[in-house]
Each structure stands twice: as C-alpha cells, then as structure tokens.
Amino acid sequence: MNNKKRLLEEITTCPECKGTHIIRDPNRGELICSDCGLVLEDELIDYGPDWRSFDNEEYEKKAHTGAPVSPLIHDGGLTTEIGYQNRDSYGNPLSNKARAQVYRLRKWQKRLRIRNSTDRSLAEALSQLMKISSAMNLPRDVRETAAMIYRKAAEKDLIRGRTIDGILAAALYAACRQCHVPRTFDEISKVTGIPKKDIARNYRFLSRELKLRLPPASPLDYLKLFGSRLHLSGEAQAKAKEILDQAEKEKLTVGQNPLGIVAASLYIASVLCGDKKTQREVAEQVGVTEVTIRNKYKQLSEKLGIDIAL
C-alpha cells in the first residue's frame, strides 16, 4: 500500500499526451489527465479524515485521535488524563458526590502515571524545563529538542552527581544552538540562577558524552537579536550584516568570540548610519565588556579598511 501511494505521488506526466496537468478527483477516486482526459488510476484511497471541518474549533471537536506524542511529558502524553472541569459529557456541573469521586480518580490517576522515582524525577525536570523556556520565550521546537537531550542524558545516567537544573540549562543552550535560536550563557544564567561557568562546563560534558554535532556559533546568529534590543534602524542592521559578511570572508571571525564580533559590528554600523549607540549601551545588551568592543572595533576597522569619525 505504501509503495502504491509513493508511485501515485511520482506520477506527474501523462503517458498518453505527455501532459503535466494531472488532477485528483476525490469524489470518483480517480487520477485524471486534464489535457486528454485519460484516467491514470482509479479506486484511489483517501488518506484524509472522513469528516469535514471549517475552522480549528470544529476540527478539534471532530478529531478521533488524541494529542500527538510529546517529549515534554514524562510519559509522552500516552496515558489518560482526567480534566479539571468537573462537568459531565453534556456540560452540566457534577454533583458533590460525583465531584468527590472524580477527585479520588484524578488523584489515583496521577499516582499511576508516576510509577517510580525515575518517572518522578523526569516529570519534575520537564516541568522545570517548561518554566525556564516560558520565561525565555523559547519556541516549541527548542523546548522539545532540549527535552530529548535531557532524556538521553538521563538514559545514560549522566545526571548522577550533577544538579538537574545544571543539566537542564546546558540542554537548553545546546537546543538553542541546534535550532539556530540565539541565546547566550548569560541569558540562561539570569533565568536559572546557575553560574555561567557551570552551564558551560555541563554543556561541554553533554556535547562530549552524547556526541552532539553542533555547528560553531556565528556572529550572524546574534545580529538580529541584539540589533532589535538596541533599537537600531533597519539601515544600521543591514550595515552591520555587511560588515560581518566581510569579516567572515576575510576569516576574521575564526576562533573569535562571536559576541565580541557582533557587538563591534553593531557599534560601527550605528556610528556609520547616524544611529549612534555608546559602547556601554552595546556592551550591556550583548553581555561583553567595553574593552572587548574597543579591541574588536580596532581589529575590524584596520582589517576591513573602515574609517569612521568617533
């Protein structure tokens, strides 16, 4: 069946007239060439739902399946969950007796979902992961990637002797790198309260033990983030990108701290475009020192031939 479905997806040309206008008639279950009318296939199987919906609310009401498997839930979301609405199937409030019975069922359901200390530890860790991710406004793909990294670390018993929060912070940083969502050690440290050095050490440990293949951080990954935080104009951000492109072409970013390079490029662009920001403002937003910005600024201006009047 899967082979037939794949073959139908590969039919793009009519064998009779060599036309490319192939249409699918869902009512008749046929694949037809609209140029010559040749029926290429019949009795096609409709893999879509057996009902129609016109908005998201109607789609959710008519869906026959539950939520997809999620790594953000310790059991994947496969077990039954008793809601907190305290209403029956008709939407009417439950009586006091029925409410007490549902309360007992809900309590036992919680106990059954967490069977041992491993499940309890994983549930607490994933709950903490959701809190940190929400505080940092991270997208869902980053949260799921971080959850998968943490699960792998737990399966290999890498958390023993280390704090759960420390491993979670390192997993979040690795997930941000993997999903190309720029976040720094300083930002994660402010939210979690874990020292930056500890996050970096745990990140290197996870990368080595789990063999994470993460590309090196590029200054371009942080350009849009810090450009927006500095409220730079579109012209200044475009100029900063041009400076970074030239720096990468000249291999000036190799082996350099990407935050220092992006801070210097943003500072230079702000001066060139008349949207000047002080070195202190840029340093506070990016998380580097003013000395770093001055050193990187001198390096970029000399190598790229940039001459600006400060």
C-alpha positions, 0 to 999 in steps of 0.5 A: 500500500505504501509503495502504491501511494509513493508511485501515485505521488511520482506520477506527474506526466501523462503517458498518453499526451505527455501532459503535466496537468494531472488532477485528483478527483476525490469524489470518483477516486480517480487520477485524471489527465486534464489535457486528454482526459485519460484516467491514470488510476482509479479506486484511489484511497483517501488518506484524509479524515472522513469528516469535514471541518471549517475552522480549528474549533470544529476540527478539534471537536471532530478529531478521533485521535488524541494529542500527538506524542510529546517529549515534554511529558514524562510519559509522552502524553500516552496515558489518560488524563482526567480534566479539571472541569468537573462537568459531565459529557453534556456540560452540566456541573457534577454533583458533590458526590460525583465531584468527590469521586472524580477527585479520588480518580484524578488523584489515583490517576496521577499516582499511576502515571508516576510509577517510580522515582525515575518517572518522578524525577523526569516529570519534575525536570520537564516541568522545570524545563517548561518554566525556564523556556516560558520565561525565555520565550523559547519556541516549541521546537527548542523546548522539545529538542532540549527535552530529548537531550535531557532524556538521553542524558538521563538514559545514560545516567549522566545526571548522577552527581550533577544538579538537574537544573545544571543539566537542564540549562546546558540542554537548553543552550545546546537546543538553542544552538541546534535550532539556530535560536540565539541565546547566550550563557548569560541569558540562561544564567539570569533565568536559572540562577546557575553560574555561567561557568557551570552551564558551560562546563555541563554543556561541554560534558553533554556535547562530549558524552552524547556526541552532539554535532553542533555547528560553531556559533556565528556572529550572524546568529546574534545580529538580529537579536541584539540589533532589535534590543538596541533599537537600531534602524533597519539601515544600521542592521543591514550595515552591520550584516555587511560588515560581518559578511566581510569579516567572515570572508576575510576569516576574521571571525575564526576562533573569535568570540562571536559576541565580541564580533557582533557587538563591534559590528553593531557599534560601527554600523550605528556610528556609520548610519547616524544611529549612534549607540555608546559602547556601554549601551552595546556592551550591556545588551550583548553581555561583553565588556567595553574593552572587548568592543574597543579591541574588536572595533580596532581589529575590524576597522584596520582589517576591513579598511573602515574609517569612521569619525568617533 
